[in-house]
Amino acid sequence: MKKINILLVCNAGMSTSLLIEKIEKAGAEQSIETAVDARPVDDLKNHLADKDVVLLGPQVRFKEKQVKEMVEGKIPVSIIDMSAYGTMNGEKVLQQALSLVKK
């Protein structure tokens, strides 16, 4: 079984709660253990430990440079595909996260 620790970033940390459930469900269907956390962009610094990938919600895409500087190249950072986010497509977001992680 694979395991992936994903940090989702949004404005207030709340709009991603449904997406977390969808990602975890997609992971379970593929026998991939997922640990998904959501945090507001201004609360990231203390929540980066043990994360495999950081995915930004489209609404905070303007913070990508700041987040990349924060992780100092140690964790892949990407913006969640807008259509996947808009439709809460957990499978697509999980695949995006897996494609960024070098395991």
C-alpha positions in Angstrom: 0.0 0.0 0.0 1.2 3.5 -0.9 0.9 6.4 1.4 0.8 10.1 0.5 0.5 13.2 2.8 -1.2 16.1 1.0 -1.6 19.6 2.2 -4.4 21.6 0.6 -4.1 25.4 0.7 -7.1 27.7 0.5 -8.2 31.1 1.9 -9.7 30.0 5.1 -9.1 26.2 5.2 -12.8 25.4 4.9 -13.7 25.3 1.2 -11.6 22.2 0.8 -13.3 19.9 3.4 -15.5 18.2 0.8 -12.5 17.8 -1.5 -10.6 16.1 1.4 -13.3 13.5 1.6 -13.3 12.9 -2.1 -9.5 12.5 -2.2 -9.5 10.1 0.7 -12.4 8.1 -1.0 -10.4 8.0 -4.3 -7.3 6.8 -2.4 -9.2 4.1 -0.6 -10.6 2.8 -3.9 -7.0 2.5 -5.1 -5.5 1.1 -1.9 -3.5 4.3 -1.4 -3.4 5.6 2.2 -4.0 9.3 2.1 -3.5 11.8 4.8 -5.0 15.1 3.6 -4.9 18.3 5.6 -6.3 21.7 4.7 -4.9 25.0 5.9 -5.3 28.7 5.1 -2.4 30.1 3.2 -1.3 32.3 6.1 -1.1 29.2 8.5 1.2 27.0 6.4 4.6 27.4 8.1 3.8 25.2 11.1 2.1 22.5 9.0 4.7 21.5 6.4 6.4 18.7 8.4 6.0 15.3 6.8 4.0 16.6 3.8 4.7 15.0 0.4 3.0 17.7 -1.7 1.3 21.1 -1.3 -1.6 21.8 -3.6 -3.1 25.3 -3.8 -6.7 26.0 -4.4 -7.3 28.1 -7.6 -8.5 31.0 -5.4 -5.0 31.3 -3.9 -2.9 30.7 -7.0 -1.4 34.2 -6.6 0.4 32.8 -3.4 2.2 30.1 -5.3 5.6 32.0 -5.4 5.3 32.7 -1.6 4.5 29.0 -0.8 7.4 27.8 -3.0 9.8 30.0 -1.2 8.4 28.8 2.1 9.0 25.1 1.3 12.5 25.9 -0.1 12.3 23.3 -2.8 11.8 20.4 -0.4 8.1 19.8 -1.2 6.5 19.9 -4.6 3.9 22.8 -4.9 1.3 23.1 -7.6 -2.1 24.7 -8.2 -5.1 22.4 -8.2 -6.6 22.0 -11.7 -9.5 24.5 -11.8 -12.0 22.1 -13.3 -11.1 19.3 -10.8 -11.5 21.8 -7.9 -14.7 23.2 -9.2 -16.3 19.8 -9.6 -14.6 18.4 -6.4 -13.0 15.6 -8.4 -11.0 13.9 -5.7 -9.7 11.3 -8.2 -8.2 13.9 -10.5 -6.7 15.9 -7.6 -5.2 12.7 -6.1 -3.7 11.8 -9.5 -2.2 15.3 -9.7 -0.7 14.9 -6.2 0.7 11.5 -7.0 2.3 12.8 -10.3 4.2 15.4 -8.3 5.6 13.1 -5.7 8.8 11.2 -6.4 8.3 7.9 -4.6 
